[in-house]
Amino acid sequence: MARPLNFFIQIRNYKGQKPPKFWGKDKKVYEKVTYYPRHPGQVDPPIAPTKLLVIQRVKPYAGNPYWHKAILDQLHLNEKKSDITIVKNIPEICAQLWKVKHLIKVTPLNQPGKLPEDNDIHATWLMENGDLLLTPRVDPVREQLTMDHVGNPKRLDGETLSFELRMRWLNPWDT
Protein backbone atom coordinates (compact mmCIF):
# COMPACT_ATOMS: atom_id res chain seq x y z
CA MET A 1 0.00 0.00 0.00
CA ALA A 2 2.84 2.40 0.78
CA ARG A 3 4.53 1.73 -2.53
CA PRO A 4 1.86 3.34 -4.79
CA LEU A 5 1.73 6.46 -2.58
CA ASN A 6 5.44 7.10 -3.09
CA PHE A 7 4.75 7.46 -6.77
CA PHE A 8 2.69 10.62 -6.17
CA ILE A 9 5.10 12.25 -3.73
CA GLN A 10 7.50 14.63 -5.39
CA ILE A 11 10.64 15.43 -3.42
CA ARG A 12 13.08 18.08 -4.53
CA ASN A 13 16.46 18.30 -2.85
CA TYR A 14 17.81 21.87 -3.09
CA LYS A 15 20.80 21.34 -0.82
CA GLY A 16 23.55 20.72 -3.34
CA GLN A 17 22.38 23.03 -6.11
CA LYS A 18 24.87 25.56 -7.41
CA PRO A 19 24.69 28.09 -10.23
CA PRO A 20 26.11 27.03 -13.59
CA LYS A 21 29.90 27.31 -13.91
CA PHE A 22 29.79 29.74 -16.82
CA TRP A 23 28.15 32.32 -14.52
CA GLY A 24 31.27 32.39 -12.34
CA LYS A 25 33.09 35.09 -14.30
CA ASP A 26 30.13 37.50 -14.03
CA LYS A 27 29.40 37.18 -10.32
CA LYS A 28 29.86 40.06 -7.89
CA VAL A 29 30.28 39.39 -4.19
CA TYR A 30 28.96 41.91 -1.66
CA GLU A 31 30.01 40.73 1.82
CA LYS A 32 27.89 37.56 2.21
CA VAL A 33 25.72 38.00 -0.89
CA THR A 34 26.67 36.74 -4.34
CA TYR A 35 25.01 38.76 -7.10
CA TYR A 36 24.73 37.77 -10.75
CA PRO A 37 23.97 40.82 -12.95
CA ARG A 38 21.45 40.46 -15.74
CA HIS A 39 23.68 42.04 -18.40
CA PRO A 40 27.49 42.04 -18.52
CA GLY A 41 28.87 45.38 -17.37
CA GLN A 42 25.69 46.25 -15.47
CA VAL A 43 26.45 48.57 -12.55
CA ASP A 44 24.15 48.91 -9.57
CA PRO A 45 23.09 52.44 -8.68
CA PRO A 46 24.48 53.70 -5.38
CA ILE A 47 22.17 53.06 -2.46
CA ALA A 48 21.61 55.76 0.15
CA PRO A 49 19.61 54.13 2.98
CA THR A 50 17.07 56.25 4.80
CA LYS A 51 17.64 57.14 8.43
CA LEU A 52 14.10 56.30 9.56
CA LEU A 53 11.59 53.55 8.77
CA VAL A 54 7.79 53.57 9.03
CA ILE A 55 6.48 50.27 10.43
CA GLN A 56 2.83 49.14 10.25
CA ARG A 57 1.36 45.80 11.33
CA VAL A 58 -0.62 44.08 8.55
CA LYS A 59 -1.35 40.67 10.14
CA PRO A 60 -3.31 39.93 13.33
CA TYR A 61 -1.63 40.13 16.71
CA ALA A 62 -3.50 37.14 18.13
CA GLY A 63 -2.33 33.67 17.22
CA ASN A 64 1.37 34.52 17.09
CA PRO A 65 4.01 32.96 19.35
CA TYR A 66 5.09 34.86 22.44
CA TRP A 67 8.48 35.85 20.97
CA HIS A 68 6.80 37.58 18.02
CA LYS A 69 4.33 39.28 20.36
CA ALA A 70 7.23 40.51 22.50
CA ILE A 71 8.83 42.19 19.47
CA LEU A 72 5.49 43.73 18.44
CA ASP A 73 5.06 44.99 22.01
CA GLN A 74 8.50 46.63 21.92
CA LEU A 75 7.56 48.35 18.66
CA HIS A 76 4.15 49.40 20.11
CA LEU A 77 2.29 47.58 17.33
CA ASN A 78 0.01 45.59 19.61
CA GLU A 79 -3.10 47.80 19.48
CA LYS A 80 -4.69 48.61 16.11
CA LYS A 81 -3.53 47.57 12.66
CA SER A 82 -3.64 51.17 11.47
CA ASP A 83 -1.11 52.30 14.09
CA ILE A 84 2.35 53.11 12.81
CA THR A 85 5.74 53.34 14.46
CA ILE A 86 8.76 55.29 13.26
CA VAL A 87 12.08 53.63 14.12
CA LYS A 88 15.75 54.21 13.35
CA ASN A 89 17.33 52.25 10.53
CA ILE A 90 20.04 50.58 12.64
CA PRO A 91 21.18 46.93 12.64
CA GLU A 92 19.62 46.13 16.04
CA ILE A 93 16.17 47.31 14.95
CA CYS A 94 16.52 45.67 11.52
CA ALA A 95 17.32 42.35 13.22
CA GLN A 96 14.08 42.61 15.20
CA LEU A 97 12.10 43.57 12.11
CA TRP A 98 13.55 40.60 10.22
CA LYS A 99 12.06 38.22 12.80
CA VAL A 100 8.53 39.62 12.33
CA LYS A 101 8.77 40.60 8.67
CA HIS A 102 5.77 38.41 7.82
CA LEU A 103 3.58 40.45 10.20
CA ILE A 104 4.57 44.02 9.29
CA LYS A 105 4.96 46.43 6.40
CA VAL A 106 8.19 48.45 6.32
CA THR A 107 8.32 51.72 4.37
CA PRO A 108 11.35 54.03 4.22
CA LEU A 109 10.64 57.54 5.47
CA ASN A 110 11.53 60.12 2.81
CA GLN A 111 12.41 63.39 4.48
CA PRO A 112 12.63 66.66 2.59
CA GLY A 113 16.15 67.81 1.77
CA LYS A 114 16.12 70.93 3.92
CA LEU A 115 14.46 70.53 7.30
CA PRO A 116 13.04 73.75 8.78
CA GLU A 117 13.66 74.81 12.35
CA ASP A 118 11.28 73.96 15.18
CA ASN A 119 9.45 77.29 15.23
CA ASP A 120 9.01 77.37 11.43
CA ILE A 121 6.97 74.16 11.20
CA HIS A 122 3.22 74.68 11.16
CA ALA A 123 1.99 71.20 10.26
CA THR A 124 3.36 67.87 9.06
CA TRP A 125 1.76 65.05 7.08
CA LEU A 126 3.06 61.53 6.75
CA MET A 127 1.81 59.95 3.54
CA GLU A 128 1.24 56.20 3.07
CA ASN A 129 4.22 55.91 0.74
CA GLY A 130 6.57 57.31 3.41
CA ASP A 131 6.81 60.90 2.18
CA LEU A 132 6.95 63.47 4.96
CA LEU A 133 5.38 66.79 3.98
CA LEU A 134 6.13 69.92 6.01
CA THR A 135 4.21 73.17 5.72
CA PRO A 136 5.96 76.32 6.86
CA ARG A 137 4.30 78.80 9.16
CA VAL A 138 2.56 81.74 7.45
CA ASP A 139 4.36 85.05 7.87
CA PRO A 140 2.70 87.37 10.44
CA VAL A 141 1.90 90.16 7.94
CA ARG A 142 -0.11 87.87 5.70
CA GLU A 143 -1.86 86.29 8.68
CA GLN A 144 -2.84 89.75 10.02
CA LEU A 145 -4.23 90.81 6.63
CA THR A 146 -6.34 87.66 6.47
CA MET A 147 -7.75 88.23 9.95
CA ASP A 148 -8.55 91.87 9.09
CA HIS A 149 -10.41 90.74 5.98
CA VAL A 150 -12.43 88.11 7.87
CA GLY A 151 -13.39 90.56 10.63
CA ASN A 152 -14.27 93.45 8.28
CA PRO A 153 -17.94 94.52 8.78
CA LYS A 154 -18.21 95.66 5.13
CA ARG A 155 -17.43 92.16 3.93
CA LEU A 156 -20.45 90.00 3.17
CA ASP A 157 -20.31 86.65 4.86
CA GLY A 158 -21.53 83.52 3.08
CA GLU A 159 -24.91 83.40 4.80
CA THR A 160 -25.82 87.05 4.03
CA LEU A 161 -24.55 86.80 0.48
CA SER A 162 -26.57 83.66 -0.26
CA PHE A 163 -29.70 85.24 1.26
CA GLU A 164 -29.36 88.44 -0.81
CA LEU A 165 -28.72 86.55 -4.04
CA ARG A 166 -31.67 84.25 -3.38
CA MET A 167 -33.96 87.26 -2.83
CA ARG A 168 -32.77 88.82 -6.08
CA TRP A 169 -33.48 85.55 -7.86
CA LEU A 170 -36.99 85.25 -6.43
CA ASN A 171 -37.92 88.94 -6.91
CA PRO A 172 -35.81 90.19 -9.81
CA TRP A 173 -37.89 93.32 -10.56
CA ASP A 174 -38.07 94.65 -7.00
CA THR A 175 -34.46 95.81 -6.89
Stockholm file with secondary structure:
# STOCKHOLM 1.0

chainA/1-175         MARPLNFFIQIRNYKGQKPPKFWGKDKKVYEKVTYYPRHPGQVDPPIAPTKLLVIQRVKPYAGNPYWHKAILDQLHLNEKKSDITIVKNIPEICAQLWKVKHLIKVTPLNQPGKLPEDNDIHATWLMENGDLLLTPRVDPVREQLTMDHVGNPKRLDGETLSFELRMRWLNPWDT
#=GR chainA/1-175 SS CHHHHHHHCCCCCCTTCCCCGGGGGGCEEETTEEECCSSTTCCCCCCCCCSEEEEEECSCSTTSCHHHHHHHHHTTCSSCTTCEEEEECCHHHHHHHHHTTTTEEEEECBCCSSCCCGGGEEEEEECTTSBEEEEECCCHHHHHHHHHHHTCTTSCCHHHHHHHHHHHHHCTTCC
#=GC SS_cons         CHHHHHHHCCCCCCTTCCCCGGGGGGCEEETTEEECCSSTTCCCCCCCCCSEEEEEECSCSTTSCHHHHHHHHHTTCSSCTTCEEEEECCHHHHHHHHHTTTTEEEEECBCCSSCCCGGGEEEEEECTTSBEEEEECCCHHHHHHHHHHHTCTTSCCHHHHHHHHHHHHHCTTCC
//
